[in-house]
Amino acid sequence: MTKQEYIQIGRDSMKHNHNMQLYARQKRMQKRLTKMLEQAANDLVAALTELAEAFRKAAEKMRVVKMKYSDLYVSQMPTSVTWECPHCGMENELSYTEFCAEYGEPYDWEYTKATCPRCGETYCLGNQEWE
């Protein structure tokens, strides 16, 4: 073998070694880029999911705001009437039926006279508070 052939073999060997190093380097870079792209894709999916949830909640609030509302009217059946004598503080209580029989219907109660069974004083029935 000639000197030129040995030199060529050495050059080819160096070139091959260099190519192998470039290939290994390229593979490492490709792995890093793949990891970075996967992470970026995961971050993007998470951000889009969060954004979609925020839009869903906002849309739900908009539906509630645009809804019409209705007032509620609760019917109740009175069972008793309680009041205090303004003179002696005695608490009186009658069933609603008995109270209406003695003092009339609710629209008649204001300014109706009542007498306390304990102290005998007369007073007027005042404002009504319904519970």
Buried (B, 14 or more C-beta within 10 A) or exposed (E): EEEEEEEEEEEEEEEEEEEEEEEEEEEEEEEEEEEEEEEEEEEEEEEEEEEEEEEEEEEEEEEEEEEEEEEEEEEEEEEEBEBEBEEEEEEBEBEEEEBBEEBEEBEEBEEEEBEBEEEEEEBEBEEEEEE
